[in-house]
Amino acid sequence: VAWAYVALENGVLAHYPGHDKFPSPYDATKRPWYQLVEGQRGPRWGSPHVDFGGLGLMLPCSMSLYDDNGVHLGVAGIELSFDFIIDRLLEAPELANVAETYMLDAGGRIVIESSDKARAGTDSALGKRLVRMKRFPFEKVTAAALARPSGHMTLDTPQGKQLFVWDRMKSTGWTYVIRGPEREVMKAVVTP
């Protein structure tokens, strides 16, 4: 976790670790991570963006806060760096040099892919900017993954016969996809 924060309706902001790089004026209630869940229940993952503090590409998760009477108090959130997500959550160690792994959103767009590690350190002094998510380039796989929560298929591609395996995560509604040369992927996962 790169950042953790709580912003209250009255504008009070607690941010960990603390820093003084907020643009002026800064109203946390107007930020995308706040508005993502304002008035909603449960955690929600936001869109990737470039961190204004210079930590590269980040993925936010936010959740509204309520008092015992159900009155909205504010929003709490965390931000994970792409490096952390790729290293700890996305890449399968046995497939690291064999396959590409992806997270697709509910619309079939790539939220993050293991090759994003090369651009995960992107620095910006321009403030937070959302990263444009591109469509997963294999439409047959996208359609199948959106229709079925888990499955696999093999496609002939310009790179040869590729195996695609996917599973939808209930917590986010996103789909985890593995893509790689069929023989090499099978050899990597079957070989003890």
C-alpha positions in Angstrom: 0.0 0.0 0.0 1.6 3.3 -1.1 -1.0 5.7 0.3 -3.9 5.5 2.8 -6.3 8.3 3.5 -9.5 9.4 5.0 -11.5 12.5 3.9 -14.5 13.7 5.8 -17.5 15.6 4.4 -16.3 18.8 6.2 -13.1 18.7 4.2 -10.7 17.3 6.9 -8.1 15.0 5.3 -5.8 12.6 6.9 -3.2 11.1 4.6 -0.5 8.5 5.3 2.3 8.8 4.8 2.0 12.6 5.1 3.4 15.0 2.6 3.0 18.5 1.3 2.7 18.0 -2.4 -1.1 18.5 -2.7 -2.0 21.1 -5.4 -3.6 24.2 -4.0 -6.5 24.5 -3.5 -7.1 20.8 -2.7 -10.6 19.5 -1.9 -10.5 15.8 -1.3 -14.3 15.5 -1.7 -13.8 16.5 -5.4 -11.2 13.8 -6.1 -12.1 10.7 -8.2 -11.3 8.3 -5.3 -13.8 10.2 -3.1 -16.6 10.5 -5.7 -16.2 6.8 -6.7 -18.0 5.7 -3.6 -19.7 8.7 -2.2 -23.1 7.6 -0.8 -22.4 3.9 -1.6 -21.7 0.9 0.6 -18.7 -1.4 0.3 -15.3 -1.0 -1.3 -14.8 -0.1 -5.0 -11.7 -0.1 -7.1 -11.1 2.9 -9.2 -9.3 3.6 -12.5 -5.5 3.6 -12.8 -3.9 7.0 -12.6 -0.5 8.6 -12.4 0.4 9.5 -8.8 0.8 13.2 -8.2 3.4 12.4 -5.6 5.8 10.8 -8.1 5.2 7.2 -7.2 4.2 6.1 -10.7 1.0 4.3 -11.8 -1.5 3.6 -9.0 -4.7 1.8 -8.5 -7.1 3.2 -5.9 -9.7 1.4 -3.7 -12.2 3.5 -1.7 -15.0 2.9 0.7 -17.6 5.3 2.2 -17.7 5.7 6.0 -21.0 6.0 7.9 -22.0 6.6 11.5 -24.2 4.2 13.5 -27.3 6.0 12.2 -26.3 5.6 8.5 -25.2 9.2 8.1 -22.4 9.5 5.5 -19.2 10.8 7.2 -16.7 10.6 4.4 -14.5 8.2 2.4 -11.4 6.1 3.3 -9.1 4.8 0.6 -5.8 3.1 -0.2 -3.7 3.2 -3.4 -1.6 0.3 -4.6 1.4 0.8 -6.9 1.4 -1.1 -10.2 4.7 -2.7 -9.2 3.1 -4.2 -6.1 0.1 -5.4 -7.9 2.1 -7.0 -10.7 4.7 -8.5 -8.4 2.4 -9.8 -5.6 -1.0 -10.3 -7.2 -0.9 -10.5 -11.0 2.2 -12.4 -12.1 2.2 -16.2 -11.6 5.8 -17.0 -10.8 5.8 -20.2 -12.9 4.6 -18.2 -15.9 6.7 -15.1 -15.5 8.8 -15.6 -18.6 6.1 -17.5 -20.5 2.8 -15.7 -20.4 1.3 -12.2 -20.0 -1.3 -11.7 -17.3 -4.1 -9.1 -17.3 -7.0 -7.7 -15.2 -10.0 -6.8 -17.3 -12.8 -4.6 -16.1 -16.4 -5.4 -16.6 -16.3 -3.7 -20.0 -13.4 -5.8 -21.3 -10.8 -3.0 -20.9 -7.3 -3.7 -19.5 -7.0 -2.3 -16.0 -3.4 -3.6 -15.6 -1.2 -6.1 -17.3 2.1 -7.7 -16.3 4.0 -5.9 -19.0 2.9 -2.6 -17.3 5.9 -3.1 -15.0 8.0 -1.3 -17.6 5.9 1.8 -17.2 4.9 1.4 -13.6 7.5 4.0 -12.5 6.0 6.8 -14.7 6.5 10.1 -12.8 4.3 13.1 -13.1 4.6 16.5 -11.6 1.4 17.5 -13.3 -1.0 16.0 -10.8 -3.1 12.9 -10.9 -4.2 11.9 -14.4 -6.3 8.9 -15.2 -4.7 6.4 -17.4 -6.7 5.5 -20.5 -7.6 1.8 -20.4 -7.5 0.1 -23.8 -9.7 -2.8 -24.9 -8.4 -6.3 -24.6 -7.3 -7.0 -28.2 -8.7 -10.5 -28.5 -12.5 -9.9 -29.0 -13.4 -13.7 -28.9 -11.8 -14.0 -25.5 -13.3 -10.8 -24.2 -16.8 -12.0 -25.3 -16.3 -15.4 -23.7 -14.9 -14.0 -20.5 -17.8 -11.5 -20.2 -20.3 -14.3 -20.8 -18.8 -16.9 -18.5 -17.0 -16.3 -15.2 -14.3 -18.7 -15.9 -13.0 -20.7 -18.8 -10.3 -21.2 -21.4 -9.8 -21.2 -25.1 -7.1 -21.5 -27.7 -6.8 -19.1 -30.6 -4.5 -18.9 -33.6 -2.8 -15.5 -33.5 0.0 -13.9 -35.4 2.3 -15.0 -32.5 1.1 -18.7 -33.0 -1.4 -20.8 -31.1 -2.2 -18.9 -27.8 -3.9 -20.3 -24.7 -6.2 -18.0 -22.8 -7.4 -18.8 -19.3 -9.7 -16.6 -17.3 -11.5 -16.3 -14.0 -13.7 -13.5 -12.7 -13.1 -12.1 -9.2 -16.3 -11.7 -7.2 -14.7 -8.9 -5.1 -14.2 -6.5 -8.0 -16.1 -8.0 -11.0 -12.8 -7.9 -12.9 -11.5 -10.8 -14.8 -8.0 -12.3 -14.4 -6.6 -13.5 -17.8 -3.5 -15.5 -18.6 -2.3 -15.5 -22.3 0.7 -17.3 -23.7 1.9 -19.9 -26.2 -0.2 -23.0 -25.6 2.7 -25.5 -25.4 4.9 -23.4 -23.2 2.1 -22.5 -20.8 1.0 -26.1 -20.4 4.6 -27.2 -20.0 5.2 -24.5 -17.3 2.1 -25.5 -15.3 2.3 -29.3 -15.7 6.0 -29.8 -15.1 6.7 -30.4 -11.4 
